Amino acid sequence: MPRPPMKAVRQQQLIDATLISVERHGLHHTTINTISDLAGTSSGLISHYFGGKQGLIEATLKHLLDELKQALLSRTSGKSLTSIERLLMIVEANFTEFQRSTPATKTWLSFWSQAVHEPGLARLQHINSQRLYSNLLFSFKQLLPESEAITASKQTAAMIDGFWLRSALSASPEKEFEQAQLLCKAFIEAVIIQYGEHQCH
């Protein structure tokens, strides 16, 4: 009989506890003890599974990145989508209920500020940025000439990140996140329409 994946269960408990701890205390005041207390586990498990607090912090960011990836896959895998529909799904994946939740937003904001000082977090943030850009470029290339597709992808990625950040920092995030998603989708549709008008002239 295979042993139950207790390691995976414990690791996820610690990652979830890290998200809550960062939400409540901020990244700088999140400690091995605050995390283990929230997880209901011994502090030694953090060193055992992640090699220490920094390893757990990076694992938590990877969890957020994986949630982004899975959100897009759930919207696109096995579905016959047009390139425009796929672009709109990319926007939706970045504004899911999970990514708009207070634990996720506060953790993302903490990671971004800390990535300036931590090479491991900076590397993960670079992966995140490149993944978003590559996904956008793949679809835009099917709709626009390459040079315009590159420009549109960079603009859209900047809008998604910028609107997400402004929404996360606003006094009424939920309302702002909803509007941000609509504005990003409207931008994509406007770019495609604009290109179509150019083609007609």
N, CA and C atoms as a LAMMPS dump frame, in Angstrom:
ITEM: TIMESTEP
0
ITEM: NUMBER OF ATOMS
603
ITEM: BOX BOUNDS ff ff ff
-5.0000000000000000e+02 5.0000000000000000e+02
-5.0000000000000000e+02 5.0000000000000000e+02
-5.0000000000000000e+02 5.0000000000000000e+02
ITEM: ATOMS id mol type element x y z
1 1 1 N 0.841 -1.205 0
2 1 2 C 0 0 0
3 1 3 C 0.874 1.252 0
4 2 1 N 0.606 2.197 -0.9
5 2 2 C 1.409 3.438 -0.897
6 2 3 C 1.108 4.27 0.332
7 3 1 N 2.141 4.9 0.842
8 3 2 C 1.96 5.749 2.014
9 3 3 C 1.208 7.022 1.619
10 4 1 N 0.365 7.541 2.49
11 4 2 C -0.355 8.793 2.156
12 4 3 C 0.64 9.933 1.993
13 5 1 N 0.359 10.857 1.071
14 5 2 C 1.307 11.959 0.8
15 5 3 C 1.283 13.016 1.912
16 6 1 N 1.649 12.598 3.135
17 6 2 C 1.612 13.511 4.272
18 6 3 C 2.563 14.694 4.069
19 7 1 N 3.67 14.438 3.393
20 7 2 C 4.62 15.526 3.143
21 7 3 C 3.949 16.656 2.364
22 8 1 N 3.233 16.294 1.308
23 8 2 C 2.559 17.304 0.487
24 8 3 C 1.496 18.037 1.293
25 9 1 N 0.782 17.306 2.141
26 9 2 C -0.253 17.919 2.982
27 9 3 C 0.374 18.929 3.935
28 10 1 N 1.446 18.52 4.604
29 10 2 C 2.128 19.403 5.549
30 10 3 C 2.723 20.632 4.852
31 11 1 N 3.3 20.412 3.692
32 11 2 C 3.887 21.539 2.946
33 11 3 C 2.819 22.559 2.582
34 12 1 N 1.652 22.076 2.126
35 12 2 C 0.578 22.993 1.756
36 12 3 C 0.031 23.715 2.978
37 13 1 N -0.038 23.026 4.11
38 13 2 C -0.475 23.675 5.348
39 13 3 C 0.446 24.829 5.711
40 14 1 N 1.734 24.616 5.543
41 14 2 C 2.711 25.659 5.876
42 14 3 C 2.653 26.815 4.881
43 15 1 N 2.423 26.515 3.611
44 15 2 C 2.286 27.567 2.601
45 15 3 C 1.034 28.402 2.878
46 16 1 N -0.081 27.724 3.186
47 16 2 C -1.32 28.443 3.51
48 16 3 C -1.131 29.313 4.752
49 17 1 N -0.416 28.781 5.737
50 17 2 C -0.156 29.539 6.96
51 17 3 C 0.737 30.747 6.679
52 18 1 N 1.659 30.605 5.737
53 18 2 C 2.53 31.731 5.366
54 18 3 C 1.703 32.857 4.756
55 19 1 N 0.761 32.513 3.884
56 19 2 C -0.112 33.521 3.284
57 19 3 C -0.889 34.284 4.359
58 20 1 N -1.42 33.557 5.333
59 20 2 C -2.186 34.2 6.41
60 20 3 C -1.277 35.06 7.28
61 21 1 N -0.078 34.551 7.574
62 21 2 C 0.855 35.299 8.414
63 21 3 C 1.289 36.601 7.748
64 22 1 N 1.561 36.546 6.454
65 22 2 C 1.951 37.762 5.734
66 22 3 C 0.781 38.744 5.706
67 23 1 N -0.436 38.225 5.541
68 23 2 C -1.619 39.082 5.565
69 23 3 C -1.736 39.807 6.909
70 24 1 N -1.5 39.09 7.993
71 24 2 C -1.7 39.647 9.332
72 24 3 C -0.519 40.471 9.831
73 25 1 N 0.697 40.012 9.524
74 25 2 C 1.887 40.616 10.134
75 25 3 C 2.833 41.3 9.151
76 26 1 N 2.637 41.062 7.854
77 26 2 C 3.607 41.551 6.88
78 26 3 C 4.753 40.564 6.745
79 27 1 N 5.488 40.651 5.646
80 27 2 C 6.564 39.695 5.387
81 27 3 C 7.694 39.811 6.406
82 28 1 N 8.061 41.042 6.764
83 28 2 C 9.193 41.248 7.678
84 28 3 C 8.913 40.7 9.068
85 29 1 N 7.647 40.74 9.482
86 29 2 C 7.294 40.276 10.825
87 29 3 C 6.732 38.858 10.83
88 30 1 N 6.75 38.235 9.651
89 30 2 C 6.387 36.82 9.58
90 30 3 C 7.611 36 9.956
91 31 1 N 7.441 35.128 10.935
92 31 2 C 8.553 34.318 11.424
93 31 3 C 8.214 32.84 11.343
94 32 1 N 9.2 32.011 11.612
95 32 2 C 8.968 30.574 11.658
96 32 3 C 7.893 30.259 12.691
97 33 1 N 7.916 31 13.796
98 33 2 C 6.94 30.745 14.856
99 33 3 C 5.523 31.177 14.465
100 34 1 N 5.38 32.354 13.823
101 34 2 C 4.032 32.79 13.427
102 34 3 C 3.441 31.822 12.423
103 35 1 N 4.288 31.291 11.528
104 35 2 C 3.811 30.347 10.515
105 35 3 C 3.435 29.011 11.148
106 36 1 N 4.321 28.476 11.978
107 36 2 C 4.056 27.163 12.58
108 36 3 C 2.862 27.21 13.519
109 37 1 N 2.673 28.335 14.221
110 37 2 C 1.505 28.474 15.093
111 37 3 C 0.214 28.42 14.291
112 38 1 N 0.193 29.142 13.164
113 38 2 C -1.005 29.156 12.319
114 38 3 C -1.253 27.793 11.675
115 39 1 N -0.174 27.097 11.351
116 39 2 C -0.306 25.793 10.701
117 39 3 C -0.616 24.682 11.703
118 40 1 N -0.379 24.973 12.985
119 40 2 C -0.591 23.947 14.004
120 40 3 C 0.433 22.838 13.923
121 41 1 N 1.651 23.204 13.5
122 41 2 C 2.732 22.227 13.383
123 41 3 C 3.949 22.719 14.15
124 42 1 N 4.927 21.871 14.301
125 42 2 C 6.164 22.276 14.971
126 42 3 C 7.005 23.12 14.02
127 43 1 N 7.748 24.056 14.596
128 43 2 C 8.588 24.932 13.77
129 43 3 C 9.674 24.148 13.046
130 44 1 N 10.047 22.993 13.579
131 44 2 C 11.09 22.191 12.944
132 44 3 C 10.706 21.669 11.571
133 45 1 N 9.384 21.569 11.312
134 45 2 C 8.948 21.077 10.002
135 45 3 C 9.317 22.042 8.879
136 46 1 N 9.383 23.336 9.197
137 46 2 C 9.743 24.321 8.166
138 46 3 C 11.164 24.079 7.686
139 47 1 N 12.064 23.857 8.622
140 47 2 C 13.448 23.549 8.24
141 47 3 C 13.527 22.199 7.547
142 48 1 N 12.724 21.243 8.029
143 48 2 C 12.755 19.898 7.464
144 48 3 C 12.292 19.88 6.006
145 49 1 N 11.193 20.591 5.714
146 49 2 C 10.621 20.543 4.372
147 49 3 C 11.168 21.618 3.432
148 50 1 N 11.539 22.776 3.98
149 50 2 C 11.902 23.909 3.114
150 50 3 C 13.311 24.465 3.371
151 51 1 N 13.983 23.946 4.381
152 51 2 C 15.332 24.423 4.664
153 51 3 C 15.366 25.726 5.428
154 52 1 N 14.217 26.229 5.853
155 52 2 C 14.163 27.482 6.603
156 52 3 C 13.081 28.409 6.072
157 53 1 N 12.993 29.572 6.697
158 53 2 C 11.943 30.529 6.336
159 53 3 C 12.05 30.97 4.873
160 54 1 N 13.279 31.276 4.391
161 54 2 C 13.426 31.77 3.032
162 54 3 C 12.96 30.75 2.003
163 55 1 N 13.247 29.489 2.257
164 55 2 C 12.793 28.434 1.356
165 55 3 C 11.279 28.331 1.322
166 56 1 N 10.658 28.532 2.478
167 56 2 C 9.193 28.502 2.549
168 56 3 C 8.587 29.721 1.852
169 57 1 N 9.22 30.872 2.002
170 57 2 C 8.74 32.089 1.323
171 57 3 C 8.766 31.874 -0.191
172 58 1 N 9.849 31.308 -0.704
173 58 2 C 9.949 31.062 -2.142
174 58 3 C 8.926 30.02 -2.585
175 59 1 N 8.695 29.016 -1.756
176 59 2 C 7.692 27.998 -2.084
177 59 3 C 6.294 28.61 -2.126
178 60 1 N 6.056 29.591 -1.268
179 60 2 C 4.751 30.259 -1.25
180 60 3 C 4.553 31.081 -2.519
181 61 1 N 5.604 31.754 -2.977
182 61 2 C 5.506 32.494 -4.231
183 61 3 C 5.285 31.541 -5.401
184 62 1 N 5.97 30.401 -5.372
185 62 2 C 5.758 29.398 -6.428
186 62 3 C 4.307 28.923 -6.428
187 63 1 N 3.726 28.825 -5.232
188 63 2 C 2.317 28.437 -5.122
189 63 3 C 1.419 29.469 -5.799
190 64 1 N 1.691 30.747 -5.575
191 64 2 C 0.911 31.803 -6.226
192 64 3 C 1.072 31.744 -7.742
193 65 1 N 2.295 31.487 -8.188
194 65 2 C 2.555 31.371 -9.631
195 65 3 C 1.813 30.17 -10.221
196 66 1 N 1.801 29.067 -9.476
197 66 2 C 1.123 27.873 -9.96
198 66 3 C -0.384 28.096 -10.034
199 67 1 N -0.918 28.849 -9.062
200 67 2 C -2.349 29.181 -9.093
201 67 3 C -2.69 29.978 -10.353
202 68 1 N -1.807 30.905 -10.732
203 68 2 C -1.996 31.67 -11.963
204 68 3 C -2.004 30.748 -13.18
205 69 1 N -1.03 29.856 -13.223
206 69 2 C -0.907 28.921 -14.351
207 69 3 C -2.13 28.028 -14.452
208 70 1 N -2.573 27.481 -13.313
209 70 2 C -3.718 26.579 -13.312
210 70 3 C -5.008 27.315 -13.684
211 71 1 N -5.11 28.578 -13.256
212 71 2 C -6.299 29.363 -13.588
213 71 3 C -6.435 29.532 -15.095
214 72 1 N -5.31 29.727 -15.774
215 72 2 C -5.348 29.872 -17.235
216 72 3 C -5.629 28.531 -17.902
217 73 1 N -4.972 27.474 -17.427
218 73 2 C -5.177 26.151 -18.021
219 73 3 C -6.633 25.707 -17.89
220 74 1 N -7.253 25.999 -16.753
221 74 2 C -8.64 25.589 -16.552
222 74 3 C -9.585 26.307 -17.508
223 75 1 N -9.156 27.467 -17.988
224 75 2 C -9.993 28.243 -18.905
225 75 3 C -9.717 27.938 -20.379
226 76 1 N -8.583 27.31 -20.652
227 76 2 C -8.193 27.137 -22.057
228 76 3 C -7.98 25.686 -22.492
229 77 1 N -7.573 24.811 -21.59
230 77 2 C -7.231 23.435 -21.984
231 77 3 C -8.434 22.697 -22.544
232 78 1 N -8.222 22.09 -23.706
233 78 2 C -9.258 21.277 -24.315
234 78 3 C -10.431 22.051 -24.879
235 79 1 N -10.286 23.373 -24.951
236 79 2 C -11.38 24.195 -25.463
237 79 3 C -10.985 24.829 -26.793
238 80 1 N -11.947 24.943 -27.678
239 80 2 C -11.693 25.547 -28.983
240 80 3 C -11.947 27.054 -28.888
241 81 1 N -10.896 27.78 -28.58
242 81 2 C -11.014 29.223 -28.387
243 81 3 C -10.371 29.981 -29.536
244 82 1 N -10.958 31.111 -29.885
245 82 2 C -10.302 31.999 -30.839
246 82 3 C -9.145 32.687 -30.123
247 83 1 N -8.274 33.313 -30.869
248 83 2 C -7.136 34.011 -30.264
249 83 3 C -7.598 35.141 -29.346
250 84 1 N -8.654 35.841 -29.746
251 84 2 C -9.184 36.92 -28.902
252 84 3 C -9.747 36.35 -27.61
253 85 1 N -10.484 35.255 -27.714
254 85 2 C -11.043 34.63 -26.509
255 85 3 C -9.929 34.187 -25.563
256 86 1 N -8.858 33.665 -26.126
257 86 2 C -7.745 33.223 -25.282
258 86 3 C -7.094 34.418 -24.573
259 87 1 N -6.961 35.534 -25.274
260 87 2 C -6.407 36.746 -24.658
261 87 3 C -7.278 37.202 -23.484
262 88 1 N -8.588 37.135 -23.657
263 88 2 C -9.5 37.536 -22.587
264 88 3 C -9.403 36.576 -21.405
265 89 1 N -9.145 35.301 -21.686
266 89 2 C -8.977 34.318 -20.605
267 89 3 C -7.694 34.577 -19.814
268 90 1 N -6.665 35.076 -20.491
269 90 2 C -5.421 35.428 -19.8
270 90 3 C -5.691 36.54 -18.792
271 91 1 N -6.493 37.509 -19.201
272 91 2 C -6.866 38.591 -18.281
273 91 3 C -7.618 38.023 -17.086
274 92 1 N -8.603 37.188 -17.345
275 92 2 C -9.41 36.612 -16.264
276 92 3 C -8.56 35.824 -15.283
277 93 1 N -7.58 35.077 -15.808
278 93 2 C -6.728 34.254 -14.943
279 93 3 C -5.933 35.1 -13.957
280 94 1 N -5.635 36.334 -14.326
281 94 2 C -4.866 37.223 -13.449
282 94 3 C -5.747 37.952 -12.44
283 95 1 N -7.066 37.834 -12.596
284 95 2 C -7.981 38.526 -11.681
285 95 3 C -8.983 37.555 -11.053
286 96 1 N -8.539 36.319 -10.804
287 96 2 C -9.413 35.339 -10.169
288 96 3 C -9.706 35.744 -8.729
289 97 1 N -10.697 35.098 -8.152
290 97 2 C -11.048 35.375 -6.755
291 97 3 C -9.851 35.128 -5.843
292 98 1 N -9.084 34.079 -6.143
293 98 2 C -7.91 33.785 -5.318
294 98 3 C -6.879 34.899 -5.412
295 99 1 N -6.575 35.341 -6.644
296 99 2 C -5.55 36.368 -6.821
297 99 3 C -5.99 37.727 -6.279
298 100 1 N -7.305 37.909 -6.089
299 100 2 C -7.81 39.164 -5.531
300 100 3 C -7.997 39.082 -4.022
301 101 1 N -7.813 37.884 -3.445
302 101 2 C -8.026 37.712 -2.008
303 101 3 C -6.979 38.494 -1.22
304 102 1 N -7.35 38.894 -0.014
305 102 2 C -6.437 39.698 0.803
306 102 3 C -5.114 38.983 1.097
307 103 1 N -5.126 37.685 1.471
308 103 2 C -3.835 37.017 1.689
309 103 3 C -2.945 37.035 0.445
310 104 1 N -3.541 36.787 -0.72
311 104 2 C -2.749 36.762 -1.961
312 104 3 C -2.232 38.155 -2.317
313 105 1 N -3.085 39.172 -2.225
314 105 2 C -2.656 40.521 -2.612
315 105 3 C -1.552 41.03 -1.686
316 106 1 N -1.715 40.82 -0.397
317 106 2 C -0.693 41.299 0.537
318 106 3 C 0.624 40.543 0.366
319 107 1 N 0.514 39.263 0.046
320 107 2 C 1.732 38.473 -0.166
321 107 3 C 2.431 38.89 -1.449
322 108 1 N 1.658 39.077 -2.539
323 108 2 C 2.263 39.56 -3.792
324 108 3 C 2.975 40.896 -3.572
325 109 1 N 2.309 41.826 -2.9
326 109 2 C 2.903 43.144 -2.67
327 109 3 C 4.191 43.026 -1.867
328 110 1 N 4.201 42.162 -0.87
329 110 2 C 5.41 41.95 -0.061
330 110 3 C 6.528 41.344 -0.895
331 111 1 N 6.172 40.369 -1.735
332 111 2 C 7.166 39.713 -2.568
333 111 3 C 7.799 40.694 -3.548
334 112 1 N 6.958 41.519 -4.166
335 112 2 C 7.489 42.458 -5.149
336 112 3 C 8.501 43.41 -4.512
337 113 1 N 8.192 43.896 -3.325
338 113 2 C 9.122 44.816 -2.666
339 113 3 C 10.397 44.091 -2.236
340 114 1 N 10.254 42.837 -1.823
341 114 2 C 11.407 42.073 -1.344
342 114 3 C 12.251 41.531 -2.484
343 115 1 N 11.646 41.379 -3.668
344 115 2 C 12.376 40.827 -4.812
345 115 3 C 13.562 41.701 -5.221
346 116 1 N 13.498 42.982 -4.861
347 116 2 C 14.612 43.887 -5.158
348 116 3 C 15.868 43.445 -4.415
349 117 1 N 15.675 42.806 -3.256
350 117 2 C 16.798 42.447 -2.401
351 117 3 C 17.114 40.953 -2.384
352 118 1 N 16.162 40.122 -2.821
353 118 2 C 16.33 38.672 -2.745
354 118 3 C 16.405 38.067 -4.149
355 119 1 N 17.593 37.566 -4.56
356 119 2 C 17.745 37.002 -5.909
357 119 3 C 16.757 35.876 -6.215
358 120 1 N 16.459 35.037 -5.219
359 120 2 C 15.531 33.934 -5.451
360 120 3 C 14.141 34.422 -5.799
361 121 1 N 13.671 35.441 -5.08
362 121 2 C 12.353 36.008 -5.357
363 121 3 C 12.366 36.78 -6.673
364 122 1 N 13.479 37.457 -6.951
365 122 2 C 13.6 38.198 -8.218
366 122 3 C 13.519 37.246 -9.405
367 123 1 N 14.146 36.079 -9.268
368 123 2 C 14.112 35.084 -10.354
369 123 3 C 12.68 34.603 -10.589
370 124 1 N 11.955 34.345 -9.52
371 124 2 C 10.573 33.88 -9.65
372 124 3 C 9.677 34.962 -10.248
373 125 1 N 9.919 36.205 -9.856
374 125 2 C 9.135 37.302 -10.422
375 125 3 C 9.424 37.462 -11.911
376 126 1 N 10.672 37.259 -12.306
377 126 2 C 11.035 37.329 -13.727
378 126 3 C 10.314 36.227 -14.511
379 127 1 N 10.248 35.027 -13.938
380 127 2 C 9.531 33.925 -14.574
381 127 3 C 8.065 34.29 -14.76
382 128 1 N 7.487 34.887 -13.726
383 128 2 C 6.082 35.296 -13.786
384 128 3 C 5.853 36.308 -14.904
385 129 1 N 6.705 37.31 -14.984
386 129 2 C 6.559 38.352 -16.009
387 129 3 C 6.714 37.769 -17.407
388 130 1 N 7.703 36.909 -17.585
389 130 2 C 7.947 36.319 -18.902
390 130 3 C 6.808 35.399 -19.322
391 131 1 N 6.23 34.685 -18.361
392 131 2 C 5.127 33.782 -18.686
393 131 3 C 3.918 34.57 -19.184
394 132 1 N 3.609 35.668 -18.499
395 132 2 C 2.483 36.506 -18.915
396 132 3 C 2.727 37.066 -20.31
397 133 1 N 3.914 37.608 -20.531
398 133 2 C 4.254 38.19 -21.832
399 133 3 C 4.198 37.132 -22.944
400 134 1 N 4.759 35.949 -22.683
401 134 2 C 4.777 34.888 -23.694
402 134 3 C 3.374 34.42 -24.047
403 135 1 N 2.52 34.287 -23.031
404 135 2 C 1.137 33.872 -23.289
405 135 3 C 0.394 34.894 -24.141
406 136 1 N 0.601 36.163 -23.82
407 136 2 C -0.042 37.221 -24.6
408 136 3 C 0.497 37.241 -26.035
409 137 1 N 1.81 37.139 -26.174
410 137 2 C 2.436 37.217 -27.493
411 137 3 C 1.971 36.07 -28.395
412 138 1 N 1.834 34.877 -27.824
413 138 2 C 1.393 33.718 -28.602
414 138 3 C 0.07 34.01 -29.314
415 139 1 N -0.86 34.627 -28.599
416 139 2 C -2.173 34.905 -29.196
417 139 3 C -2.166 36.147 -30.072
418 140 1 N -1.473 37.185 -29.63
419 140 2 C -1.432 38.412 -30.438
420 140 3 C -0.765 38.164 -31.794
421 141 1 N 0.218 37.248 -31.837
422 141 2 C 0.91 36.959 -33.1
423 141 3 C -0.035 36.369 -34.142
424 142 1 N -1.097 35.756 -33.677
425 142 2 C -2.064 35.179 -34.61
426 142 3 C -3.055 36.216 -35.128
427 143 1 N -2.964 37.434 -34.587
428 143 2 C -3.907 38.488 -34.953
429 143 3 C -3.24 39.713 -35.554
430 144 1 N -1.967 39.925 -35.216
431 144 2 C -1.266 41.132 -35.633
432 144 3 C 0.075 40.795 -36.25
433 145 1 N 0.646 41.706 -37.058
434 145 2 C 2.02 41.536 -37.517
435 145 3 C 2.941 41.455 -36.291
436 146 1 N 4.091 40.818 -36.446
437 146 2 C 4.943 40.528 -35.283
438 146 3 C 5.309 41.762 -34.474
439 147 1 N 5.712 42.845 -35.142
440 147 2 C 6.129 44.035 -34.405
441 147 3 C 4.978 44.617 -33.589
442 148 1 N 3.784 44.627 -34.171
443 148 2 C 2.618 45.133 -33.448
444 148 3 C 2.202 44.169 -32.343
445 149 1 N 2.385 42.877 -32.577
446 149 2 C 2.049 41.872 -31.564
447 149 3 C 2.94 42.037 -30.338
448 150 1 N 4.215 42.298 -30.561
449 150 2 C 5.16 42.505 -29.459
450 150 3 C 4.76 43.736 -28.645
451 151 1 N 4.46 44.832 -29.355
452 151 2 C 4.053 46.066 -28.667
453 151 3 C 2.763 45.847 -27.881
454 152 1 N 1.784 45.212 -28.509
455 152 2 C 0.499 44.965 -27.853
456 152 3 C 0.671 44.076 -26.626
457 153 1 N 1.56 43.094 -26.711
458 153 2 C 1.801 42.184 -25.585
459 153 3 C 2.431 42.918 -24.414
460 154 1 N 3.398 43.774 -24.701
461 154 2 C 4.045 44.547 -23.637
462 154 3 C 3.057 45.517 -22.99
463 155 1 N 2.237 46.157 -23.821
464 155 2 C 1.251 47.103 -23.292
465 155 3 C 0.217 46.382 -22.424
466 156 1 N -0.263 45.244 -22.905
467 156 2 C -1.285 44.504 -22.166
468 156 3 C -0.732 43.968 -20.849
469 157 1 N 0.49 43.445 -20.878
470 157 2 C 1.115 42.942 -19.652
471 157 3 C 1.269 44.067 -18.629
472 158 1 N 1.685 45.235 -19.112
473 158 2 C 1.854 46.383 -18.218
474 158 3 C 0.51 46.826 -17.645
475 159 1 N -0.535 46.766 -18.465
476 159 2 C -1.869 47.15 -17.988
477 159 3 C -2.381 46.169 -16.94
478 160 1 N -2.197 44.88 -17.184
479 160 2 C -2.64 43.875 -16.217
480 160 3 C -1.926 44.07 -14.884
481 161 1 N -0.589 44.182 -14.936
482 161 2 C 0.176 44.365 -13.701
483 161 3 C -0.163 45.691 -13.024
484 162 1 N -0.255 46.737 -13.831
485 162 2 C -0.514 48.068 -13.273
486 162 3 C -1.894 48.185 -12.655
487 163 1 N -2.889 47.69 -13.365
488 163 2 C -4.258 47.739 -12.833
489 163 3 C -4.394 46.848 -11.598
490 164 1 N -3.731 45.683 -11.633
491 164 2 C -3.778 44.792 -10.458
492 164 3 C -3.181 45.506 -9.248
493 165 1 N -2.034 46.152 -9.454
494 165 2 C -1.362 46.84 -8.347
495 165 3 C -2.205 47.991 -7.807
496 166 1 N -2.75 48.801 -8.699
497 166 2 C -3.595 49.929 -8.27
498 166 3 C -4.83 49.428 -7.519
499 167 1 N -5.396 48.336 -8.008
500 167 2 C -6.59 47.782 -7.36
501 167 3 C -6.254 47.243 -5.97
502 168 1 N -5.132 46.526 -5.869
503 168 2 C -4.723 45.937 -4.593
504 168 3 C -4.469 47.009 -3.538
505 169 1 N -4.014 48.18 -3.972
506 169 2 C -3.673 49.257 -3.046
507 169 3 C -4.827 50.226 -2.81
508 170 1 N -5.946 50.02 -3.493
509 170 2 C -7.056 50.967 -3.398
510 170 3 C -7.872 50.76 -2.121
511 171 1 N -8.72 51.735 -1.821
512 171 2 C -9.569 51.657 -0.62
513 171 3 C -10.682 50.628 -0.779
514 172 1 N -11.109 50.396 -2.016
515 172 2 C -12.162 49.403 -2.264
516 172 3 C -11.685 48.432 -3.349
517 173 1 N -10.809 47.504 -2.984
518 173 2 C -10.162 46.621 -3.971
519 173 3 C -11.128 45.833 -4.844
520 174 1 N -12.18 45.264 -4.265
521 174 2 C -13.059 44.398 -5.037
522 174 3 C -13.676 45.128 -6.227
523 175 1 N -14.167 46.32 -5.979
524 175 2 C -14.755 47.125 -7.05
525 175 3 C -13.703 47.485 -8.097
526 176 1 N -12.514 47.859 -7.623
527 176 2 C -11.442 48.242 -8.54
528 176 3 C -10.958 47.055 -9.371
529 177 1 N -10.871 45.873 -8.761
530 177 2 C -10.453 44.684 -9.502
531 177 3 C -11.44 44.364 -10.63
532 178 1 N -12.728 44.492 -10.34
533 178 2 C -13.739 44.223 -11.363
534 178 3 C -13.591 45.18 -12.538
535 179 1 N -13.413 46.47 -12.231
536 179 2 C -13.256 47.463 -13.284
537 179 3 C -11.955 47.259 -14.043
538 180 1 N -10.898 46.891 -13.33
539 180 2 C -9.589 46.671 -13.954
540 180 3 C -9.673 45.565 -14.999
541 181 1 N -10.356 44.487 -14.644
542 181 2 C -10.498 43.372 -15.579
543 181 3 C -11.236 43.809 -16.844
544 182 1 N -12.282 44.582 -16.68
545 182 2 C -13.047 45.076 -17.826
546 182 3 C -12.205 46 -18.705
547 183 1 N -11.418 46.858 -18.075
548 183 2 C -10.584 47.803 -18.828
549 183 3 C -9.487 47.079 -19.615
550 184 1 N -8.899 46.044 -19.018
551 184 2 C -7.867 45.277 -19.722
552 184 3 C -8.46 44.559 -20.934
553 185 1 N -9.65 43.994 -20.755
554 185 2 C -10.313 43.314 -21.875
555 185 3 C -10.681 44.313 -22.966
556 186 1 N -11.158 45.487 -22.563
557 186 2 C -11.535 46.514 -23.533
558 186 3 C -10.323 46.968 -24.334
559 187 1 N -9.169 47.06 -23.679
560 187 2 C -7.949 47.461 -24.376
561 187 3 C -7.588 46.447 -25.462
562 188 1 N -7.645 45.169 -25.105
563 188 2 C -7.324 44.123 -26.082
564 188 3 C -8.259 44.2 -27.285
565 189 1 N -9.541 44.344 -27.016
566 189 2 C -10.519 44.415 -28.109
567 189 3 C -10.297 45.652 -28.962
568 190 1 N -9.909 46.771 -28.326
569 190 2 C -9.654 48.008 -29.071
570 190 3 C -8.439 47.859 -29.98
571 191 1 N -7.41 47.175 -29.49
572 191 2 C -6.203 46.956 -30.3
573 191 3 C -6.544 46.139 -31.543
574 192 1 N -7.338 45.094 -31.354
575 192 2 C -7.707 44.24 -32.487
576 192 3 C -8.57 45.006 -33.491
577 193 1 N -9.521 45.789 -32.979
578 193 2 C -10.384 46.593 -33.861
579 193 3 C -9.553 47.617 -34.627
580 194 1 N -8.629 48.247 -33.917
581 194 2 C -7.776 49.263 -34.543
582 194 3 C -6.96 48.658 -35.673
583 195 1 N -6.433 47.453 -35.442
584 195 2 C -5.655 46.802 -36.487
585 195 3 C -6.54 46.474 -37.685
586 196 1 N -7.767 46.035 -37.415
587 196 2 C -8.701 45.71 -38.48
588 196 3 C -9.02 46.934 -39.311
589 197 1 N -9.145 48.1 -38.664
590 197 2 C -9.426 49.334 -39.381
591 197 3 C -8.239 49.712 -40.261
592 198 1 N -7.014 49.488 -39.731
593 198 2 C -5.827 49.776 -40.537
594 198 3 C -5.8 48.914 -41.796
595 199 1 N -6.228 47.657 -41.638
596 199 2 C -6.219 46.726 -42.764
597 199 3 C -7.187 47.166 -43.873
598 200 1 N -8.244 47.879 -43.451
599 200 2 C -9.263 48.295 -44.417
600 200 3 C -8.816 49.485 -45.254
601 201 1 N -7.825 50.217 -44.754
602 201 2 C -7.391 51.436 -45.46
603 201 3 C -6.185 51.181 -46.342
